[in-house]
Amino acid sequence: MIHKTRKPNRELLRSFHEFWNAMASEYRLQPISEWIDDEVPMLYLYETDSDGRCIGLCLVQCPDDEPWIYILVDKAHLRQNIATRLLASAKKAIGAPEIFHLSGSLQNPGAREFLEASGFEVYSRECIMELNAEDAEKHGSTGTASLISLSACSPEDFCPVYETCFGMEFQPDEGNYYKILSSDQTLVGGVALTPYQNGWFLFDLCVLPEHRKHGYAAAAIAAALRQPHPTGQKTDRILLHVSTANQPAYTLYQKTGFTTIEENTLYTLSK
């Protein structure tokens, strides 16, 4: 039997956390707290065993009328159709005509099979990609660095570059911001980096429209790989997040030498 609640009591919420986190390492999931946005209403659909322990959980959120769900079932109970019942309950609870589901497809092939059998289709793949110096050298990426220089700037100076490139409001984050300057010191774009272990996580890269297709994005990546690290150690890699729905960016990163090290697939289901 599927139960549902929007305001679980402390004991029930603890059981959700214990259930989720018990399998988080196996499926390489982030802690449940990383999936929950306190500003967006959450519906919990769940099933328990005879002892009252959670054995199946479906998180349902509806930000901006685009509902997404995440279903997780105890491996010992996979043959009990719990996932099917959770999905049926979620479909009844959601008023929107479309549902999104995020799945760690590289780590959980069984989830992919269930989703596809249930009628979900791939919308995009959300990838964490990595580039190290050796792979950059193999792809010839490092040779482009001479095309540009990186000039440190404030988030306020980065803002107009970002908004011109993406046409959306800039939301500053913690990190290091740089203007991308061509060899004649013309502003061609911007890049934002934050330290991650002995490398960098690239969280924004933008090239102004009139300067695209001249190799400046690849040059900025190569320059970022050489950027001095706060630890004083040699930078050994760059990581970034990209969606395959952003095909130009995804293709660029592949050509530059990035490889996918983690992938979450976003599925969509029309009700």
BAFI-3210 file (N, C-alpha, C; in Angstrom, 3 decimals, decimal comma, padded with zeros to 6 digits):
// residues 271
n [1|2|3|4|5|6|7|8|9|10|11|12|13|14|15|16|17|18|19|20|21|22|23|24|25|26|27|28|29|30|31|32|33|34|35|36|37|38|39|40|41|42|43|44|45|46|47|48|49|50|51|52|53|54|55|56|57|58|59|60|61|62|63|64|65|66|67|68|69|70|71|72|73|74|75|76|77|78|79|80|81|82|83|84|85|86|87|88|89|90|91|92|93|94|95|96|97|98|99|100|101|102|103|104|105|106|107|108|109|110|111|112|113|114|115|116|117|118|119|120|121|122|123|124|125|126|127|128|129|130|131|132|133|134|135|136|137|138|139|140|141|142|143|144|145|146|147|148|149|150|151|152|153|154|155|156|157|158|159|160|161|162|163|164|165|166|167|168|169|170|171|172|173|174|175|176|177|178|179|180|181|182|183|184|185|186|187|188|189|190|191|192|193|194|195|196|197|198|199|200|201|202|203|204|205|206|207|208|209|210|211|212|213|214|215|216|217|218|219|220|221|222|223|224|225|226|227|228|229|230|231|232|233|234|235|236|237|238|239|240|241|242|243|244|245|246|247|248|249|250|251|252|253|254|255|256|257|258|259|260|261|262|263|264|265|266|267|268|269|270|271]
n.u [000,853|000,549|001,589|001,163|002,495|002,823|003,907|005,909|006,341|008,925|010,037|009,240|010,411|013,076|013,259|012,981|015,334|017,259|016,687|017,167|019,879|021,159|021,369|022,666|025,458|025,838|024,407|025,608|024,470|023,629|023,314|020,022|019,233|020,317|018,625|016,315|014,478|013,789|012,156|010,360|007,340|007,148|006,142|005,874|005,821|005,414|006,282|006,024|007,521|006,423|007,321|007,211|009,270|010,717|010,627|010,370|010,445|009,199|010,016|008,394|008,314|007,214|008,350|007,811|005,668|006,649|006,745|008,860|010,041|011,541|012,291|012,996|013,834|014,173|016,688|016,236|013,567|012,808|011,295|008,667|006,960|006,903|007,933|006,303|003,820|004,388|004,901|002,379|000,847|002,112|001,510|-001,237|-001,256|-000,117|-000,930|-000,081|000,512|002,853|005,711|008,870|011,775|014,692|017,503|020,238|021,746|024,108|024,933|022,775|021,413|019,084|017,073|016,858|015,800|013,292|012,079|011,991|010,370|008,067|007,208|008,605|010,652|013,903|014,932|017,114|020,637|022,357|025,516|028,569|031,666|035,148|038,419|041,792|045,256|046,819|044,972|044,026|046,309|046,578|044,385|045,077|044,315|045,699|047,310|045,847|045,728|047,235|045,724|044,203|043,881|043,350|041,670|041,337|038,266|035,484|032,342|030,390|031,458|031,511|028,872|027,443|028,575|027,818|024,958|024,555|025,432|023,794|021,233|019,761|019,044|021,827|023,136|025,189|027,823|029,914|033,326|035,966|036,147|036,648|037,532|037,591|040,076|041,078|044,037|044,597|043,583|040,841|037,599|036,127|034,585|033,710|034,746|034,157|035,410|035,763|037,628|038,358|039,275|042,425|042,072|039,968|036,526|034,562|032,103|030,819|030,956|031,282|031,002|030,961|028,416|029,352|031,906|032,093|032,910|035,593|037,451|037,801|036,498|037,578|040,197|039,980|039,388|041,770|043,492|042,422|043,080|045,726|045,699|046,851|046,556|044,745|045,845|048,477|049,504|050,086|047,627|045,548|043,276|040,109|036,696|033,260|029,736|027,314|024,518|023,241|021,270|022,093|023,532|025,624|027,515|028,066|029,206|031,454|032,935|033,490|035,126|037,246|038,421|037,243|035,840|033,033|032,311|030,326|026,851|023,562|020,360|017,735|014,440|011,291|007,746|004,698|001,500]
n.v [-001,208|002,195|005,060|008,562|011,826|015,285|016,618|015,137|013,640|013,941|011,408|009,862|011,289|010,890|008,155|008,157|009,441|007,648|005,359|006,308|007,169|004,808|003,460|005,228|005,284|002,973|003,434|005,741|008,173|011,536|012,845|012,774|015,284|016,983|016,828|017,996|020,900|023,414|025,546|024,717|022,959|019,621|016,319|013,269|009,989|006,701|003,321|000,785|-001,943|-004,862|-004,219|-001,532|-000,157|001,921|000,927|001,705|004,718|007,745|010,830|013,857|016,827|020,078|022,420|025,548|024,564|022,328|019,291|016,995|013,721|011,307|007,995|005,473|002,240|-000,361|-002,761|-005,399|-005,717|-005,470|-007,002|-006,718|-004,968|-002,388|000,033|000,431|000,860|003,172|004,980|005,044|006,233|008,701|009,790|010,140|012,075|014,308|017,169|018,276|017,816|016,528|014,725|014,744|012,765|012,115|010,164|008,193|006,962|005,684|004,352|002,810|000,680|-000,851|000,911|002,479|000,603|000,125|002,675|003,170|001,040|001,883|003,936|006,329|008,768|009,735|012,926|014,639|014,319|014,781|015,686|015,163|016,214|015,661|016,991|016,390|017,393|015,769|014,602|016,937|017,764|015,708|016,199|018,528|020,848|022,527|024,088|026,204|028,155|030,470|032,207|033,811|035,709|035,519|037,685|038,624|039,465|041,188|039,809|041,665|042,905|040,742|040,218|041,749|040,529|037,846|038,099|039,179|037,084|034,875|035,838|035,940|036,548|037,259|035,322|035,637|033,531|031,777|031,963|032,284|034,879|035,707|037,816|037,101|037,824|038,711|038,286|040,927|042,261|042,604|042,336|039,235|037,411|035,487|033,606|031,432|030,052|027,627|026,457|022,965|020,277|019,376|020,790|022,587|023,585|024,333|026,615|028,520|029,523|031,678|033,108|036,061|036,791|037,883|036,989|034,295|030,927|031,104|029,788|030,680|029,720|027,123|027,933|029,382|027,345|025,877|027,819|028,063|025,625|026,016|027,861|029,328|027,487|027,795|026,221|026,163|024,037|022,207|022,535|019,837|019,038|019,829|020,155|020,027|020,757|019,755|019,740|017,408|018,439|020,921|021,030|022,314|023,177|020,741|019,237|020,806|020,468|017,737|017,643|019,079|017,378|016,529|014,012|011,994|011,457|011,073|010,591|011,703|010,923|012,723|012,048|012,133|011,984|011,777|012,232]
n.w [000,000|-000,860|000,803|001,519|002,128|002,876|004,910|006,688|009,917|012,469|013,012|010,812|008,716|009,368|008,875|006,098|005,345|006,353|004,833|002,211|002,336|002,982|000,619|-000,949|-001,407|-002,905|-005,274|-005,966|-005,197|-004,287|-000,925|000,526|001,320|-000,560|-002,651|-001,972|-002,044|000,039|-000,542|-002,380|-002,564|-001,347|-002,062|-000,480|-001,396|-000,311|000,640|003,096|005,010|006,890|009,376|009,458|008,243|005,757|002,402|-000,132|-001,965|-003,255|-004,389|-004,975|-006,686|-007,697|-009,214|-010,766|-012,278|-013,561|-012,941|-011,209|-010,468|-008,267|-007,957|-005,659|-004,714|-002,352|-002,853|-002,109|-002,455|-005,076|-006,829|-006,186|-007,403|-006,450|-007,430|-009,656|-008,451|-006,981|-009,066|-010,325|-008,297|-008,155|-010,657|-010,377|-008,410|-009,547|-011,343|-013,731|-017,304|-017,912|-016,768|-015,172|-014,696|-012,909|-013,351|-012,241|-014,622|-015,407|-013,168|-012,398|-014,159|-014,061|-013,306|-015,592|-017,402|-016,236|-016,378|-019,153|-019,940|-018,747|-020,288|-020,296|-021,912|-023,089|-022,217|-021,777|-021,094|-018,182|-017,551|-015,768|-016,602|-017,291|-017,680|-018,063|-017,945|-019,613|-021,432|-022,588|-023,923|-025,812|-027,438|-028,562|-027,308|-025,567|-027,114|-028,029|-026,153|-026,399|-027,842|-026,259|-023,152|-019,629|-017,509|-014,263|-012,690|-011,114|-009,862|-010,565|-012,834|-014,485|-014,915|-017,114|-019,364|-019,103|-019,150|-021,681|-023,281|-022,540|-022,212|-019,853|-016,359|-014,322|-011,715|-009,166|-007,926|-005,558|-006,314|-008,789|-011,081|-014,507|-017,226|-020,688|-022,840|-026,103|-028,207|-028,923|-026,817|-026,838|-025,462|-025,310|-023,998|-021,039|-018,124|-015,382|-012,431|-009,823|-007,043|-006,878|-005,182|-006,346|-008,624|-010,941|-010,951|-013,575|-013,866|-015,362|-018,712|-021,295|-024,507|-026,311|-028,752|-031,262|-031,388|-031,586|-032,678|-033,234|-031,806|-029,217|-026,894|-026,473|-026,114|-023,741|-021,950|-022,059|-021,016|-018,471|-017,389|-016,883|-014,931|-011,898|-008,887|-005,775|-003,739|-004,323|-005,615|-008,680|-011,150|-011,869|-013,235|-014,842|-014,114|-015,121|-015,500|-017,810|-020,023|-022,364|-023,874|-024,496|-027,090|-028,704|-026,720|-025,416|-027,495|-028,034|-025,639|-025,757|-028,048|-027,089|-025,351|-022,997|-020,894|-019,965|-016,623|-014,838|-015,024|-015,236|-016,269|-017,651|-017,826|-019,562|-019,266|-020,816|-019,645]
ca.u [000,000|001,315|001,210|001,666|002,479|003,552|004,561|006,251|006,835|010,371|010,397|009,061|011,441|014,333|013,251|013,246|016,759|018,004|016,467|017,865|021,327|021,662|021,676|023,283|026,806|025,743|023,949|026,356|023,514|023,885|022,404|018,657|019,118|020,709|017,525|015,131|014,487|012,817|011,261|009,414|006,593|007,555|005,228|006,560|005,055|006,297|005,732|006,767|007,370|005,560|007,877|007,082|010,457|010,538|011,271|010,210|010,200|009,105|010,002|007,661|008,374|006,594|008,807|007,440|004,722|007,348|006,957|009,822|009,970|012,670|011,824|014,061|013,265|015,138|017,055|015,672|012,131|012,621|010,326|007,335|006,230|006,762|008,181|005,111|002,775|004,792|004,699|000,932|000,399|002,654|000,730|-002,527|-001,063|000,406|-001,933|000,519|000,451|004,168|006,500|010,293|012,430|016,141|018,018|021,669|021,671|025,355|025,072|021,580|020,766|017,742|016,147|016,650|014,902|011,957|011,546|011,680|009,217|006,898|006,834|009,450|011,607|015,049|014,833|018,506|021,558|023,100|026,827|029,767|032,759|036,465|039,546|043,088|046,266|047,261|043,951|044,008|047,459|046,268|043,400|045,605|043,621|046,595|047,942|044,978|045,731|047,879|044,741|043,522|044,389|042,281|041,862|040,442|037,285|034,477|031,060|029,660|031,997|031,185|027,426|026,969|029,037|026,937|023,590|024,562|025,612|022,743|019,918|019,049|019,601|023,023|023,083|026,590|028,130|031,275|034,303|036,850|035,597|037,654|037,195|038,409|040,572|041,795|045,444|044,681|042,926|039,402|036,769|035,398|033,707|034,048|034,781|034,101|035,992|035,844|038,566|037,818|040,439|043,611|041,698|038,937|035,201|034,161|030,652|030,281|031,833|030,462|031,680|030,019|027,950|030,141|033,254|031,997|033,461|036,989|038,324|038,031|036,022|038,606|041,380|039,713|039,513|043,205|044,080|041,940|043,843|047,034|045,503|047,413|045,563|044,913|046,668|049,859|049,872|049,796|046,264|045,604|042,083|038,949|035,413|032,129|028,428|026,683|023,397|023,307|020,298|022,907|024,401|026,867|028,469|028,450|030,113|032,707|033,696|033,991|036,239|038,356|039,040|036,509|035,150|031,961|032,627|029,080|025,747|022,178|019,479|016,437|013,388|010,007|006,598|003,427|000,452]
ca.v [000,000|003,432|006,149|009,851|012,918|016,508|017,094|013,976|013,960|013,778|009,993|009,413|011,924|010,202|006,867|008,435|009,743|006,420|004,502|006,886|007,207|003,440|003,027|006,334|004,943|001,928|004,046|006,996|009,273|012,560|012,723|013,196|016,722|017,697|016,726|018,664|022,356|023,812|026,576|024,077|021,917|018,247|015,246|012,003|008,766|005,680|002,029|000,225|-003,376|-005,197|-003,590|-000,086|000,446|002,365|000,061|002,366|006,147|008,591|012,261|014,583|018,281|020,739|023,806|026,214|023,721|021,259|018,327|015,928|012,695|010,385|006,765|004,627|001,029|-001,264|-003,831|-006,672|-005,748|-005,002|-007,832|-006,566|-003,942|-001,163|001,177|000,613|001,458|004,545|005,791|005,221|007,210|010,004|010,281|010,607|013,256|015,426|017,692|018,686|016,758|015,955|014,438|014,524|011,865|012,153|008,850|007,950|005,869|004,932|003,554|002,020|000,297|-001,369|002,047|002,850|-000,377|000,353|003,929|003,008|000,143|002,622|004,957|007,515|008,988|010,560|014,350|015,070|013,689|015,767|015,048|015,737|015,881|015,950|017,149|016,523|018,003|014,795|014,509|018,225|017,756|014,777|016,816|019,789|021,975|023,454|024,984|027,354|029,111|031,720|033,076|034,675|035,808|035,646|038,827|038,509|040,552|041,009|039,322|042,792|043,091|039,540|040,211|042,116|039,538|036,691|038,387|039,346|035,769|033,907|036,458|035,694|037,278|036,682|035,046|035,382|032,401|031,860|031,476|033,251|035,338|036,240|038,230|036,483|038,873|038,205|038,688|042,382|042,759|042,790|041,486|038,266|036,567|035,351|032,260|031,420|028,822|027,490|025,373|021,651|019,439|019,976|021,278|023,627|023,286|025,432|026,704|029,410|029,835|032,350|033,883|037,013|036,291|038,323|036,404|032,836|030,105|031,487|029,022|031,337|028,883|026,103|028,631|029,726|026,099|025,590|028,795|027,743|024,472|026,514|028,906|028,961|026,961|028,366|025,359|026,280|022,860|022,271|022,141|018,572|018,747|020,723|019,476|020,904|020,125|020,165|018,926|017,077|019,287|022,037|020,276|023,008|023,133|019,349|018,860|021,530|019,849|016,459|017,902|019,625|016,273|016,154|012,724|011,924|010,608|010,834|010,987|011,548|011,075|013,328|011,418|012,802|011,116|012,464|011,486]
ca.w [000,000|-000,952|001,698|001,055|003,089|002,524|006,126|007,520|011,259|012,598|012,929|009,431|007,898|009,657|008,173|004,683|005,223|006,582|003,674|001,052|002,524|003,037|-000,747|-001,681|-001,866|-003,922|-006,520|-006,117|-005,065|-003,293|000,230|000,208|001,570|-001,769|-003,627|-001,440|-002,024|001,060|-001,065|-003,297|-001,845|-001,625|-001,715|-000,261|-001,572|000,225|001,049|004,228|005,231|008,028|010,574|009,331|007,639|004,375|001,408|-001,425|-001,756|-004,445|-004,124|-006,011|-006,584|-008,844|-009,393|-012,020|-013,016|-014,272|-011,864|-011,375|-009,443|-008,166|-007,321|-005,141|-004,106|-001,725|-003,789|-001,657|-002,751|-006,455|-007,561|-005,598|-008,167|-005,660|-008,309|-010,487|-007,619|-006,673|-010,270|-010,515|-007,304|-008,538|-011,801|-009,864|-007,565|-010,333|-012,263|-015,004|-018,316|-018,176|-015,578|-015,411|-013,746|-013,013|-012,998|-012,407|-015,578|-015,484|-011,970|-012,115|-015,427|-013,814|-013,310|-016,987|-018,003|-015,699|-016,903|-020,574|-020,022|-018,249|-021,264|-020,238|-023,002|-022,699|-022,532|-021,878|-020,156|-017,396|-017,429|-015,162|-017,507|-016,727|-018,606|-017,411|-018,810|-020,619|-022,480|-023,290|-024,823|-026,900|-028,328|-029,076|-026,683|-024,882|-028,077|-028,332|-025,043|-026,787|-028,501|-025,286|-021,788|-018,643|-016,629|-013,108|-012,573|-010,076|-010,386|-011,181|-014,178|-015,247|-015,135|-018,455|-020,338|-018,932|-019,568|-023,135|-023,895|-022,250|-022,227|-018,592|-015,221|-013,725|-010,288|-008,775|-007,067|-005,041|-007,272|-009,427|-012,351|-015,420|-018,583|-021,730|-023,730|-027,265|-028,241|-029,008|-025,601|-027,031|-024,617|-026,145|-023,191|-019,627|-017,575|-013,920|-011,897|-008,380|-006,732|-006,553|-004,887|-006,970|-009,937|-011,014|-011,493|-014,459|-013,748|-016,394|-019,836|-022,296|-025,545|-026,908|-030,052|-032,422|-031,342|-031,544|-033,764|-033,496|-030,927|-027,930|-025,788|-026,247|-025,592|-022,346|-021,193|-021,965|-020,094|-017,126|-016,924|-016,448|-013,926|-010,592|-007,949|-004,431|-002,893|-004,740|-006,375|-010,106|-011,487|-012,586|-014,032|-014,812|-014,201|-015,432|-015,704|-019,060|-020,484|-023,786|-024,568|-024,993|-027,985|-029,065|-025,608|-025,190|-028,578|-027,815|-024,557|-026,247|-028,960|-026,323|-024,635|-021,799|-020,886|-018,979|-015,481|-014,130|-015,901|-014,819|-017,421|-017,387|-018,634|-019,558|-019,488|-021,070|-018,957]
c.u [000,877|000,732|001,747|001,560|003,253|004,313|004,866|006,720|008,321|010,794|010,296|010,124|012,800|014,396|013,495|014,747|017,603|017,885|017,270|019,378|021,947|022,061|022,422|024,660|026,768|025,352|024,651|025,407|024,035|022,961|021,039|018,474|019,474|019,595|016,313|015,349|013,389|011,818|010,214|008,685|007,001|006,457|006,043|005,561|005,950|005,532|006,622|006,598|006,525|006,047|007,826|008,286|010,210|011,304|011,113|009,814|010,163|009,019|009,308|007,769|007,790|007,063|008,390|006,559|005,409|007,688|008,039|009,685|011,283|012,192|013,026|013,423|014,392|015,410|016,441|014,193|011,828|011,537|008,902|006,508|006,014|006,940|006,964|004,000|003,117|004,556|003,216|000,386|000,889|001,854|-000,632|-002,381|-000,657|-000,632|-001,384|000,523|001,776|004,946|007,953|010,846|013,930|016,703|019,518|021,869|022,950|025,483|023,911|020,860|019,358|016,703|015,843|015,659|013,469|011,323|011,146|010,475|007,933|006,494|007,633|010,377|012,720|014,828|016,228|019,340|022,380|024,440|027,803|030,926|034,080|037,499|040,822|044,110|046,702|046,274|043,852|045,141|047,188|045,327|043,870|045,011|044,587|047,228|047,123|045,077|046,326|046,910|044,167|044,346|043,183|042,621|040,851|039,512|036,312|033,216|030,261|030,149|031,660|029,723|027,011|027,414|028,105|025,546|023,499|024,629|024,392|021,344|019,097|019,770|020,784|022,846|024,502|026,715|029,549|032,237|035,150|036,310|036,702|036,995|038,123|038,787|041,335|043,235|045,622|043,896|041,465|038,648|035,955|034,471|034,139|034,032|034,810|034,535|035,890|036,774|037,837|038,988|041,685|043,318|040,661|037,620|034,770|032,637|030,021|031,350|030,969|031,341|030,649|029,675|028,840|031,537|033,234|032,588|034,856|037,961|038,537|037,574|037,057|039,864|041,203|039,830|040,985|043,880|043,664|042,721|045,222|046,933|046,078|046,325|045,805|045,796|048,152|050,342|049,502|048,374|046,295|044,373|041,055|037,707|034,335|030,869|027,838|025,547|023,564|022,251|020,979|023,973|025,676|027,927|028,972|029,455|031,468|033,554|034,249|035,219|037,475|039,068|038,352|035,873|034,116|032,350|031,389|027,949|024,422|021,289|018,147|015,436|012,117|008,901|005,367|002,310|-000,730]
c.v [001,242|004,476|007,461|010,890|014,097|017,058|015,902|014,410|013,611|012,319|009,475|010,008|011,261|008,858|007,045|008,658|008,478|005,487|005,001|006,748|005,820|002,946|004,077|005,964|003,909|002,505|005,365|008,187|010,304|012,333|013,297|014,696|017,544|017,709|017,541|020,170|022,815|024,844|025,997|022,969|020,518|017,283|013,966|010,868|007,620|004,404|001,474|-001,291|-003,612|-004,587|-002,066|000,616|000,788|001,429|000,623|003,808|006,859|010,037|012,956|016,083|018,889|022,184|024,344|025,334|022,690|020,182|017,311|014,962|011,931|009,183|005,932|003,472|000,179|-002,442|-005,171|-006,813|-005,337|-005,774|-007,695|-005,469|-002,648|000,068|001,476|001,281|002,900|005,463|006,056|006,263|008,608|010,597|010,804|011,921|014,497|015,872|018,056|017,519|016,054|015,806|014,234|013,611|011,896|010,832|008,789|006,754|005,059|003,969|002,577|001,647|-000,250|-000,267|002,466|001,904|-000,167|001,595|003,791|002,095|000,844|003,764|006,235|007,571|009,909|011,995|014,944|014,272|014,787|015,141|015,864|015,263|016,358|016,053|017,256|017,014|017,059|014,688|015,803|018,285|016,863|015,392|018,159|021,013|023,000|024,449|026,210|028,447|030,455|032,684|034,119|034,827|035,944|036,779|038,750|039,717|040,236|040,397|040,428|043,057|041,914|039,555|040,598|041,141|038,331|036,965|038,623|037,990|034,874|034,506|036,175|036,402|036,531|036,514|034,705|034,212|032,576|031,270|032,606|033,584|035,980|036,739|037,495|037,579|038,238|038,728|040,197|043,066|043,143|041,835|040,541|037,369|036,529|033,895|032,362|030,052|028,818|026,330|024,082|020,687|020,091|020,501|022,379|023,010|024,511|025,517|027,739|029,633|030,460|033,171|034,785|036,596|036,660|037,710|034,877|032,205|030,553|030,764|029,611|030,482|027,814|026,737|028,983|028,497|025,753|026,535|028,505|026,575|024,881|027,547|028,469|028,565|027,532|027,531|025,500|025,085|023,037|021,785|020,873|018,279|019,861|019,854|020,500|020,066|020,656|019,210|018,627|017,844|020,536|021,441|021,012|022,937|021,714|018,885|019,528|020,834|018,490|016,671|018,406|018,543|015,869|014,774|012,721|010,965|010,313|011,342|010,719|011,820|011,663|012,735|012,249|011,824|011,965|011,605|011,168]
c.w [000,000|-000,002|001,113|002,151|002,528|003,717|007,021|008,905|011,350|012,432|011,500|008,522|008,133|008,938|006,685|004,464|005,388|005,381|002,481|001,201|002,610|001,650|-001,557|-002,221|-002,979|-005,273|-006,820|-006,141|-004,084|-002,098|-000,116|000,403|000,333|-002,810|-003,211|-001,399|-001,074|000,552|-002,027|-002,543|-002,301|-001,195|-001,588|-000,463|-001,121|000,553|002,147|004,285|006,474|009,339|010,517|008,748|006,178|003,437|-000,009|-001,211|-003,099|-003,991|-005,284|-005,734|-007,850|-008,965|-010,750|-012,900|-013,900|-013,252|-012,197|-010,213|-009,408|-007,367|-006,892|-004,380|-003,530|-002,658|-003,399|-002,003|-004,190|-007,196|-007,037|-006,264|-007,392|-006,539|-009,168|-009,694|-007,259|-007,866|-010,501|-009,541|-007,652|-009,685|-011,359|-009,107|-008,341|-011,354|-013,627|-015,993|-018,563|-016,871|-015,990|-014,317|-013,981|-012,509|-013,204|-013,321|-015,680|-014,301|-011,756|-013,412|-015,238|-013,822|-014,743|-017,660|-017,531|-016,311|-018,366|-020,762|-019,586|-019,175|-021,203|-021,450|-022,521|-023,158|-022,714|-020,893|-019,497|-017,019|-016,590|-016,036|-016,904|-017,844|-017,786|-018,425|-019,926|-021,769|-023,276|-024,304|-026,035|-027,924|-028,878|-028,439|-026,113|-025,838|-028,401|-027,281|-025,432|-027,464|-027,542|-024,008|-020,871|-017,686|-015,493|-013,025|-011,451|-010,688|-011,071|-012,598|-015,090|-015,698|-016,559|-019,542|-020,316|-019,513|-021,070|-023,832|-023,736|-022,236|-020,989|-017,464|-014,617|-012,226|-009,823|-007,824|-006,540|-006,066|-007,810|-010,807|-013,198|-016,700|-019,545|-022,713|-024,880|-027,243|-028,373|-027,880|-025,800|-026,119|-025,505|-025,324|-021,743|-019,198|-016,060|-013,420|-010,383|-008,065|-006,386|-006,423|-005,495|-008,372|-009,838|-011,442|-012,280|-014,417|-014,668|-017,453|-020,917|-023,238|-026,208|-028,341|-031,233|-032,455|-031,325|-032,805|-034,191|-032,562|-029,549|-026,739|-025,451|-025,660|-024,117|-021,454|-020,992|-020,977|-018,658|-016,537|-016,404|-015,333|-012,580|-009,603|-006,556|-003,516|-003,199|-005,537|-007,847|-010,356|-012,321|-013,438|-013,912|-014,922|-014,548|-015,542|-016,997|-019,395|-021,967|-024,581|-025,110|-025,916|-028,397|-027,970|-025,378|-026,249|-028,417|-026,760|-024,982|-027,140|-028,217|-025,519|-023,355|-021,974|-019,760|-017,857|-014,632|-014,998|-015,222|-016,025|-016,976|-018,367|-018,557|-019,916|-019,700|-020,483|-019,893]
res [m|i|h|k|t|r|k|p|n|r|e|l|l|r|s|f|h|e|f|w|n|a|m|a|s|e|y|r|l|q|p|i|s|e|w|i|d|d|e|v|p|m|l|y|l|y|e|t|d|s|d|g|r|c|i|g|l|c|l|v|q|c|p|d|d|e|p|w|i|y|i|l|v|d|k|a|h|l|r|q|n|i|a|t|r|l|l|a|s|a|k|k|a|i|g|a|p|e|i|f|h|l|s|g|s|l|q|n|p|g|a|r|e|f|l|e|a|s|g|f|e|v|y|s|r|e|c|i|m|e|l|n|a|e|d|a|e|k|h|g|s|t|g|t|a|s|l|i|s|l|s|a|c|s|p|e|d|f|c|p|v|y|e|t|c|f|g|m|e|f|q|p|d|e|g|n|y|y|k|i|l|s|s|d|q|t|l|v|g|g|v|a|l|t|p|y|q|n|g|w|f|l|f|d|l|c|v|l|p|e|h|r|k|h|g|y|a|a|a|a|i|a|a|a|l|r|q|p|h|p|t|g|q|k|t|d|r|i|l|l|h|v|s|t|a|n|q|p|a|y|t|l|y|q|k|t|g|f|t|t|i|e|e|n|t|l|y|t|l|s|k]
***
